[in-house]
Amino acid sequence: MHSSTQTPVETAARAVKLFRNGANQAVRIPKEFELPGTQALMHREGNRLVLELVPDRPKKGTAAALLAALESMKDWEPVTEEFPDVDAGLLALDDIDLGDDDK
């Protein structure tokens, strides 16, 4: 299986057989055409079926997942609305004495 960082290599066309898998038509993908990962998108262009790799999402809670989330947010517009005053109408808080260790 190829690593997801490899660039695609052009491969000569190869004849394959179509078969039925239950109600679906299927084709085995020869080794030289394998895609890394577990998901792909398929669309039709005239008489062609095109498969495009969908990169696997990094595991939640990893640095790679954080990086992917930050990357997806890079084009977001900044929030310009004012943050609501969540303390409006509440009594003032009492000061808490945690003790003074210098005494």
Secondary structure, DSSP 8 states (H G I E B T S, - for coil): ---TTS-----------EEEETTEEEE---GGG--SSSEEEEEEETTEEEEEEE-----TTSHHHHHHHHHHHTT-----S----TTTT-----------TT-
